[in-house]
Amino acid sequence: MLGFTYYRQFEEMDCGAACLRMIARAHGQEYDLEELRERTGISRQGVSLLGISEGAESIGLQTLALPVSLQQIEEEIPLPCILPWNGNHFVVLYRVNAGLFYVADPDPTVEKKAYDRMHFVEGWSHGLSGDGQYHGNVLVLEPTPAFRRRDQVGNDESSLRYVLQYVLNYGKLLSNVGIGLFLALLLQLAMPFLLKSMVDFGIVLNDPDFILLVVIAQAVLMLTMVGLAALRQYAVTHIGTRVDVSLVSDYISKLTRLPMEFFDSRSRGDIFQRLIDHERLREFMTGTNVLRVFNLLNFLAFAMVLAVWNLTIFVIFLVGTLLNFGWVGYLQRNRRDLDFEYFEQSARNKEQLMEIIDGIEEIKQNDAARHKRWAWERKRAGLYRTQLRLTKLDQLQRTGGTVVDTIKNLSITLVAALAVIDGSLSIGALVAIHYILAQLNSPIEDLSEFFRGYQDSAISLERMNEIYRKEDESTGGQHRLRIIPGEGELSVRDLSFRYNTPGSGLVLDNVTARFPAGKITAVVGASGSGKSTLLKLLLGFYQPESGEVLIDGTNLNSLDPAFWRKNIGVVSQDGFIFSDTVARNIVLGERAIDEHRLLKAVKVAQIERFIERLPERYQTRIGASGLSLSKGEHQRILLARAIYHQPPFVFLDEPTSGLDAFTEVTIMDNLFEHLSGSTVVIVAHRYATFEQADHIIVVEDGKVVEHGSHRRLMEARSNYFRLVKNQTLLGS
């Protein structure tokens, strides 16, 4: 237990998954944090003890959650176990010894810590009970044979080789940089010998011609080195810019390939903050750090010259250098912890700022500007304090290193001066040694910065790998079908689904339904009955818990997701309008604009008159950075987008909820006429929207309670009849 393996959380809500990862490792198995995030059902609100228990049982650990006393924890509970901590956090208790409780906290600012009884109770217990003892909850976890049978995957630690492959694409430029650095090294090595010769022969022997010759040689060498440095910097900047674009582009590409479940559990601030990690990693791999690696050659070369000229001075220099590195390494651990804290605070800060911008209308309506600004300022103040602590730590590192270097250099000056006095060292050699020390001190500072950058980059890469290791939505898509089987009839069979939130109930419960090919099927029911969720499953956004979605008897999972969605037109309740022109918002996903199809879609959606009144008509910019739209205009743009591509399948989720009754009837008549022959599934509340459907499915509490034509369902005088009657009485 002394070697208990610690894993940190990468985000604020990861504590439960990180605790489970530590428990699994303690019992001999290694799991990725991302996999455990999924198994514990983490969401933006975090994870519950129930979610951790379900995740643990899914990997073969037997769990038992129960309230216990402090004495039971000390004497009876098998360790390691998971404890709720401070009401909104989870930790691992891995050892109890001599009144001390050894806790592994996923928070990287805490890590492993030993608590006495008083401080342990403060974090864990929810108070004294009737027997006078402190009580709290505990999750006991023990391995089963199923857990032991799992093949160990090994610890997949972050590797900079991922980024290095981008850099190596520019091998020719890198080789030119290397040649330039090698030439610069040879030229620099000549400098101390020229200095020594100028002093010992030119100055001591009073030879002005020799001094002039040496100065000219030095000038030529320096100008050559300046030219090489400029070319080197150009090459490094060129590589860095290209690598930066490639890294971020691949990150965005990866995001677009991930399933919808990923975005349900991540905040925008967290996703955006990882772009900062990419920038940091790119800077480490292609910025001045490339030159710092090559400067190590300078360091070794000049150190060898110094050792040859005076071994005592070399030993003093070596001891001072090792002390400098030791100081930097000692403080770097705290810097890593602060870096994780800064990452989490930055993500929350960005998320809240985006929320203020997105919700500015509601903020103004409710006069909540001051409240929201103060909330943001509190988070910003915390971020500032963490940033200040990072700055202080950097200053402490550099100040300590400067003190060590100063003592080292003064000691070397003293020893060298005494050596000149006793005749074992010439004056020219003394001058040359000081030049060598200047050349050696610079690489030392560079190497300190290099190791600091390396650790920062390793942290960033670990966070990035949480994204890159996640499986794509269309993994293996090249083996999936890219045709629509049969005539295109949709059906669901014994379909059950629940969202990935611990303790959530079934949204759809054993649903079986049919959506005839080339017909209009309406899905109706009360709010929250599961209609929109059913539509998302037909889109393939989520995988059912049980049952299947079929296209003419072929499972939807057999189709390539991208191909399937190219054959679908969708209008969702929260459809998005991009910051682009009207035309480009309608012709989304295609480069060329078919003007005939565009005009037809606009007429069907009844938005032609609105567009004609715009200052630049179809080229008018709308969305966040352009013209604001009413809800009705917003929905009609989405309708035009859905039908522009002339898809064989159209899914509509409350497509006319923002329109008046007359416009709604007109648009739906146009729409159904235009979509004749397409398979249409429409989710609707209004009678005027669904009465024209060929087939109607009635959903209540996640179950299909009725289905059939409008006439047959009205004659049955059951659920559908009551729904229509209520709307008629209400004047809908």
FENJOHU-V131980 format. One record per residue. RES is the residue in one small letter. PSI is psi in whole degrees, -180 to 180 (none if undefined). Layout:
# FENJOHU-V131980
res=RES psi=PSI
res=RES psi=PSI
This chain:
# FENJOHU-V131980
res=m psi=-19
res=l psi=-29
res=g psi=30
res=f psi=125
res=t psi=131
res=y psi=138
res=y psi=137
res=r psi=161
res=q psi=142
res=f psi=-23
res=e psi=165
res=e psi=-35
res=m psi=6
res=d psi=2
res=c psi=-41
res=g psi=-46
res=a psi=-38
res=a psi=-39
res=c psi=-44
res=l psi=-36
res=r psi=-39
res=m psi=-41
res=i psi=-46
res=a psi=-41
res=r psi=-37
res=a psi=-28
res=h psi=9
res=g psi=10
res=q psi=149
res=e psi=128
res=y psi=146
res=d psi=146
res=l psi=-38
res=e psi=-40
res=e psi=-42
res=l psi=-29
res=r psi=-45
res=e psi=-43
res=r psi=-30
res=t psi=-1
res=g psi=41
res=i psi=144
res=s psi=-174
res=r psi=-18
res=q psi=0
res=g psi=-151
res=v psi=153
res=s psi=171
res=l psi=-35
res=l psi=-42
res=g psi=-41
res=i psi=-42
res=s psi=-45
res=e psi=-40
res=g psi=-40
res=a psi=-42
res=e psi=-28
res=s psi=-19
res=i psi=8
res=g psi=15
res=l psi=135
res=q psi=133
res=t psi=154
res=l psi=116
res=a psi=126
res=l psi=155
res=p psi=135
res=v psi=166
res=s psi=166
res=l psi=-37
res=q psi=-39
res=q psi=-38
res=i psi=-40
res=e psi=-30
res=e psi=-28
res=e psi=-35
res=i psi=126
res=p psi=138
res=l psi=153
res=p psi=154
res=c psi=169
res=i psi=136
res=l psi=139
res=p psi=144
res=w psi=123
res=n psi=25
res=g psi=-23
res=n psi=29
res=h psi=163
res=f psi=143
res=v psi=169
res=v psi=126
res=l psi=114
res=y psi=-9
res=r psi=144
res=v psi=126
res=n psi=126
res=a psi=44
res=g psi=4
res=l psi=140
res=f psi=114
res=y psi=115
res=v psi=137
res=a psi=110
res=d psi=122
res=p psi=-20
res=d psi=118
res=p psi=-13
res=t psi=-8
res=v psi=-54
res=e psi=-134
res=k psi=135
res=k psi=142
res=a psi=127
res=y psi=143
res=d psi=175
res=r psi=-41
res=m psi=-48
res=h psi=-31
res=f psi=-44
res=v psi=-38
res=e psi=-38
res=g psi=-32
res=w psi=-44
res=s psi=150
res=h psi=16
res=g psi=176
res=l psi=143
res=s psi=-173
res=g psi=-27
res=d psi=7
res=g psi=11
res=q psi=153
res=y psi=134
res=h psi=158
res=g psi=178
res=n psi=154
res=v psi=145
res=l psi=110
res=v psi=135
res=l psi=129
res=e psi=144
res=p psi=148
res=t psi=171
res=p psi=-33
res=a psi=-36
res=f psi=-39
res=r psi=-28
res=r psi=-14
res=r psi=136
res=d psi=131
res=q psi=132
res=v psi=-12
res=g psi=159
res=n psi=107
res=d psi=80
res=e psi=158
res=s psi=145
res=s psi=134
res=l psi=-2
res=r psi=-27
res=y psi=-45
res=v psi=-31
res=l psi=-31
res=q psi=-29
res=y psi=-42
res=v psi=-39
res=l psi=-11
res=n psi=-17
res=y psi=49
res=g psi=-37
res=k psi=-45
res=l psi=-40
res=l psi=-40
res=s psi=-37
res=n psi=-41
res=v psi=-44
res=g psi=-43
res=i psi=-43
res=g psi=-41
res=l psi=-38
res=f psi=-43
res=l psi=-42
res=a psi=-37
res=l psi=-45
res=l psi=-41
res=l psi=-40
res=q psi=-36
res=l psi=-26
res=a psi=-23
res=m psi=-50
res=p psi=-34
res=f psi=-37
res=l psi=-42
res=l psi=-47
res=k psi=-44
res=s psi=-40
res=m psi=-41
res=v psi=-50
res=d psi=-33
res=f psi=-44
res=g psi=-49
res=i psi=-52
res=v psi=-41
res=l psi=4
res=n psi=57
res=d psi=90
res=p psi=-36
res=d psi=-40
res=f psi=-39
res=i psi=-44
res=l psi=-41
res=l psi=-42
res=v psi=-41
res=v psi=-41
res=i psi=-43
res=a psi=-41
res=q psi=-40
res=a psi=-43
res=v psi=-44
res=l psi=-44
res=m psi=-43
res=l psi=-39
res=t psi=-42
res=m psi=-37
res=v psi=-44
res=g psi=-43
res=l psi=-38
res=a psi=-40
res=a psi=-45
res=l psi=-39
res=r psi=-44
res=q psi=-38
res=y psi=-45
res=a psi=-43
res=v psi=-42
res=t psi=-42
res=h psi=-47
res=i psi=-44
res=g psi=-41
res=t psi=-45
res=r psi=-42
res=v psi=-39
res=d psi=-47
res=v psi=-43
res=s psi=-42
res=l psi=-50
res=v psi=-38
res=s psi=-42
res=d psi=-34
res=y psi=-46
res=i psi=-39
res=s psi=-41
res=k psi=-42
res=l psi=-42
res=t psi=-17
res=r psi=-7
res=l psi=152
res=p psi=164
res=m psi=-29
res=e psi=-33
res=f psi=-46
res=f psi=-21
res=d psi=-25
res=s psi=4
res=r psi=142
res=s psi=158
res=r psi=-36
res=g psi=-40
res=d psi=-45
res=i psi=-42
res=f psi=-37
res=q psi=-28
res=r psi=-19
res=l psi=-34
res=i psi=-37
res=d psi=-40
res=h psi=-41
res=e psi=-41
res=r psi=-42
res=l psi=-42
res=r psi=-41
res=e psi=-39
res=f psi=-42
res=m psi=-27
res=t psi=-3
res=g psi=-142
res=t psi=-14
res=n psi=-30
res=v psi=-43
res=l psi=-33
res=r psi=-37
res=v psi=-45
res=f psi=-27
res=n psi=-18
res=l psi=-34
res=l psi=-42
res=n psi=-45
res=f psi=-49
res=l psi=-42
res=a psi=-49
res=f psi=-33
res=a psi=-38
res=m psi=-42
res=v psi=-43
res=l psi=-41
res=a psi=-35
res=v psi=-40
res=w psi=-40
res=n psi=110
res=l psi=-36
res=t psi=-45
res=i psi=-37
res=f psi=-40
res=v psi=-43
res=i psi=-44
res=f psi=-42
res=l psi=-43
res=v psi=-45
res=g psi=-38
res=t psi=-43
res=l psi=-39
res=l psi=-39
res=n psi=-48
res=f psi=-39
res=g psi=-40
res=w psi=-45
res=v psi=-45
res=g psi=-35
res=y psi=-42
res=l psi=-15
res=q psi=-28
res=r psi=-45
res=n psi=-34
res=r psi=-37
res=r psi=-43
res=d psi=-43
res=l psi=-32
res=d psi=-43
res=f psi=-41
res=e psi=-41
res=y psi=-39
res=f psi=-48
res=e psi=-44
res=q psi=-37
res=s psi=-42
res=a psi=-45
res=r psi=-38
res=n psi=-45
res=k psi=-40
res=e psi=-43
res=q psi=-36
res=l psi=-42
res=m psi=-38
res=e psi=-40
res=i psi=-44
res=i psi=-45
res=d psi=-34
res=g psi=25
res=i psi=-33
res=e psi=-46
res=e psi=-36
res=i psi=-44
res=k psi=-42
res=q psi=-35
res=n psi=11
res=d psi=47
res=a psi=16
res=a psi=-47
res=r psi=-43
res=h psi=-46
res=k psi=-38
res=r psi=-43
res=w psi=-40
res=a psi=-42
res=w psi=-41
res=e psi=-35
res=r psi=-43
res=k psi=-40
res=r psi=-36
res=a psi=-41
res=g psi=-41
res=l psi=-41
res=y psi=-42
res=r psi=-41
res=t psi=-41
res=q psi=-38
res=l psi=-40
res=r psi=-39
res=l psi=-42
res=t psi=-43
res=k psi=-40
res=l psi=-41
res=d psi=-43
res=q psi=-40
res=l psi=-41
res=q psi=-49
res=r psi=-39
res=t psi=-46
res=g psi=-42
res=g psi=-37
res=t psi=-40
res=v psi=-46
res=v psi=-44
res=d psi=-39
res=t psi=-47
res=i psi=-43
res=k psi=-47
res=n psi=-40
res=l psi=-38
res=s psi=-42
res=i psi=-41
res=t psi=-44
res=l psi=-49
res=v psi=-42
res=a psi=-41
res=a psi=-44
res=l psi=-35
res=a psi=-35
res=v psi=-40
res=i psi=-44
res=d psi=2
res=g psi=2
res=s psi=-5
res=l psi=134
res=s psi=163
res=i psi=-39
res=g psi=-39
res=a psi=-35
res=l psi=-46
res=v psi=-43
res=a psi=-37
res=i psi=-40
res=h psi=-34
res=y psi=-43
res=i psi=-42
res=l psi=-39
res=a psi=-39
res=q psi=-28
res=l psi=-35
res=n psi=-35
res=s psi=-49
res=p psi=-32
res=i psi=-46
res=e psi=-40
res=d psi=-41
res=l psi=-36
res=s psi=-45
res=e psi=-36
res=f psi=-47
res=f psi=-34
res=r psi=-44
res=g psi=-35
res=y psi=-45
res=q psi=-41
res=d psi=-41
res=s psi=-37
res=a psi=-39
res=i psi=-46
res=s psi=-40
res=l psi=-36
res=e psi=-43
res=r psi=-39
res=m psi=-40
res=n psi=-24
res=e psi=-29
res=i psi=-48
res=y psi=-26
res=r psi=-14
res=k psi=139
res=e psi=137
res=d psi=154
res=e psi=-38
res=s psi=36
res=t psi=130
res=g psi=16
res=g psi=-24
res=q psi=-16
res=h psi=2
res=r psi=161
res=l psi=144
res=r psi=38
res=i psi=156
res=i psi=114
res=p psi=139
res=g psi=-147
res=e psi=-11
res=g psi=28
res=e psi=131
res=l psi=146
res=s psi=155
res=v psi=142
res=r psi=121
res=d psi=45
res=l psi=125
res=s psi=144
res=f psi=142
res=r psi=148
res=y psi=155
res=n psi=62
res=t psi=127
res=p psi=132
res=g psi=0
res=s psi=145
res=g psi=176
res=l psi=128
res=v psi=-38
res=l psi=133
res=d psi=102
res=n psi=50
res=v psi=131
res=t psi=124
res=a psi=161
res=r psi=138
res=f psi=96
res=p psi=144
res=a psi=137
res=g psi=11
res=k psi=168
res=i psi=121
res=t psi=126
res=a psi=135
res=v psi=116
res=v psi=162
res=g psi=175
res=a psi=163
res=s psi=138
res=g psi=9
res=s psi=-9
res=g psi=11
res=k psi=-51
res=s psi=-36
res=t psi=-41
res=l psi=-40
res=l psi=-41
res=k psi=-33
res=l psi=-36
res=l psi=-31
res=l psi=-18
res=g psi=17
res=f psi=-31
res=y psi=157
res=q psi=133
res=p psi=153
res=e psi=-37
res=s psi=164
res=g psi=-171
res=e psi=155
res=v psi=129
res=l psi=145
res=i psi=107
res=d psi=44
res=g psi=-7
res=t psi=131
res=n psi=137
res=l psi=-30
res=n psi=-16
res=s psi=-12
res=l psi=147
res=d psi=125
res=p psi=-42
res=a psi=-41
res=f psi=-43
res=w psi=-44
res=r psi=-21
res=k psi=-21
res=n psi=12
res=i psi=139
res=g psi=133
res=v psi=137
res=v psi=112
res=s psi=166
res=q psi=-36
res=d psi=39
res=g psi=148
res=f psi=136
res=i psi=124
res=f psi=159
res=s psi=82
res=d psi=-178
res=t psi=164
res=v psi=-47
res=a psi=-45
res=r psi=-28
res=n psi=-32
res=i psi=-43
res=v psi=50
res=l psi=130
res=g psi=-2
res=e psi=142
res=r psi=-50
res=a psi=144
res=i psi=122
res=d psi=105
res=e psi=-33
res=h psi=-46
res=r psi=-37
res=l psi=-48
res=l psi=-39
res=k psi=-45
res=a psi=-40
res=v psi=-40
res=k psi=-43
res=v psi=-39
res=a psi=0
res=q psi=42
res=i psi=9
res=e psi=-46
res=r psi=-39
res=f psi=-46
res=i psi=-40
res=e psi=-24
res=r psi=-10
res=l psi=152
res=p psi=-38
res=e psi=18
res=r psi=-120
res=y psi=-18
res=q psi=7
res=t psi=134
res=r psi=131
res=i psi=177
res=g psi=-161
res=a psi=-37
res=s psi=15
res=g psi=-146
res=l psi=133
res=s psi=147
res=l psi=150
res=s psi=168
res=k psi=-39
res=g psi=-43
res=e psi=-40
res=h psi=-49
res=q psi=-36
res=r psi=-33
res=i psi=-43
res=l psi=-40
res=l psi=-45
res=a psi=-39
res=r psi=-42
res=a psi=-36
res=i psi=-11
res=y psi=-42
res=h psi=-2
res=q psi=55
res=p psi=152
res=p psi=-18
res=f psi=136
res=v psi=127
res=f psi=123
res=l psi=123
res=d psi=101
res=e psi=58
res=p psi=-13
res=t psi=23
res=s psi=-21
res=g psi=10
res=l psi=156
res=d psi=164
res=a psi=-42
res=f psi=-47
res=t psi=-38
res=e psi=-48
res=v psi=-43
res=t psi=-46
res=i psi=-43
res=m psi=-38
res=d psi=-47
res=n psi=-42
res=l psi=-49
res=f psi=-34
res=e psi=-43
res=h psi=-34
res=l psi=14
res=s psi=126
res=g psi=-16
res=s psi=155
res=t psi=114
res=v psi=130
res=v psi=122
res=i psi=126
res=v psi=125
res=a psi=154
res=h psi=-31
res=r psi=137
res=y psi=-39
res=a psi=-24
res=t psi=-40
res=f psi=-6
res=e psi=-25
res=q psi=-3
res=a psi=148
res=d psi=-31
res=h psi=138
res=i psi=134
res=i psi=126
res=v psi=125
res=v psi=134
res=e psi=127
res=d psi=41
res=g psi=11
res=k psi=147
res=v psi=118
res=v psi=-21
res=e psi=155
res=h psi=152
res=g psi=-169
res=s psi=164
res=h psi=-44
res=r psi=-45
res=r psi=-39
res=l psi=-35
res=m psi=-37
res=e psi=-30
res=a psi=-21
res=r psi=50
res=s psi=-133
res=n psi=-48
res=y psi=-42
res=f psi=-44
res=r psi=-38
res=l psi=-47
res=v psi=-42
res=k psi=-43
res=n psi=-42
res=q psi=-38
res=t psi=-42
res=l psi=-33
res=l psi=-4
res=g psi=25
res=s psi=none
